[in-house]
Amino acid sequence: MPLFSSRKEEKKVKVTFANGLLFVEKPDGKQQAFPLEWFPKLMNATDEEREDWKQTDKGIHFNQLDIDVAF
């Protein structure tokens, strides 16, 4: 008997930075803003470090900085 597995569709969020804030836009269009003061490593990060992230079950993870942002 064959085994079937279903993958939950990965829904990417949109991540942007402006005016000292991290903006996360969810697939439904809702947006959350987080002050970069809460994440000093992220505040001082390069564009390359900020662009290296992945979506997790609880939020996003910045790979090079080892920072998790839950939403």
N, C-alpha and C positions, 0 to 999 in steps of 0.2 A: 504494500500500500504506500503510495507516495506521500511524502510530508510536504505540506505547504506552509509557508510563513508569510505573514503580511507585514509590511513595513509601514509604520506610521509616516505619513507625509511630513517631511521636514519643512516647517514654515519659517522662513528667514525673516528676521526683523531688520529694520533699517537703523543704522547707527551713525550719528553725526555729532560734530562738536561745534559750538559757537558761543561766544560771550561768556566763557568760563563755565559752560554747562555741557553735559553729555545728554544728548537726546536719543531716546529709543522709541522708534515707531513700530508698533505691532502690525501684523497683517490686516487687522480689522480697522486700521487707521488711527487708533488711539495712540497718543504720544505721552511719554513720561520724560521728565527732565531731572537730572541729578547734578548737583553742584560738584565741580571737579575738586573742590576743597575736601570733599569726602574721600577722594582717591588721589593722594599726593603723587604717587608713582605715575598715574594716568595724566595728571595735570602737567607733569614735566616730561612726558613721553614724546618721542618723535612721531611723525605721521606714520612711518612704517610700523612702529610698535602699536599705534592705535588702530591701524587697519588689520592687524593680525589677531582676529577674534573668531570665536565660533559660538553658535547658539547651543545652550544646554537645556536640560529639563527645567531648570529654575531661573534661567536668565541668559547672560552671556559671560564668556570667559576670554580674557585677553591673554593669549598664549605666552608671548615673550615677557610680559609683566607679571604673570601669575596672579591676576586680579579677577575676582568674580563679582558681577553686578547682578543681583537678584531683582526680579520684577514680577 
